[in-house]
Amino acid sequence: MLKLSSLKPAHGAKNKCKRVGRGIAAGQGKTCGRGTKGQKARENVPSWFEGGQTPLYKRVPKLRGVSKKAMPREPFRRNYAFVNLKQLNQFPQNTEITPQFLLEEGIIDEIGDGLRILGDGELTKPLIVKAHYFSKSAKSKIEAAGGKVEVIR
């Protein structure tokens, strides 16, 4: 039966720490495995220190350009205005919806790099929607309701 008092670590999982500087008979006396002389024998030097040589983190080439791995991304990021279909349901039938119209109505605060229409919610009336980008679901729902989709370039 398994009891808390009978639990032991796996064989070889626990090692005794090496006792250095305890005499020559111990095998790690005098210089304690640090070699003789030099900066690393005398002081506490970080393990990544390479003795004044250009360190590895500076020798490795950096990723450049526009990609998810390269930095910084912020100067290349696009800021779109997002609108869901459920927000467009409040307008009457056959209304022409443009980015400027949504700005005047207060649905979006700013147009930025363009307007993106997303397919969250249902559309119950036909509308004429002009935007810079449509998701596939938004496009199909607008056309299914009898509306028109126009991509602005």
Secondary structure, 3 states (H helix, E strand, C coil): CCCHHHCCCCCCCCCCCCCCCCCHHHCCCCCCCCCCCCHHHHCCCCCCCCCCCCCHHHHCCCCCCCCCCCCCCHHHCCCEEEEEHHHHCCCCCCCEECHHHHHHHCCCCCCECCEEEECCCCCCCCCEEEECEECHHHHHHHHHCCCEEEECC
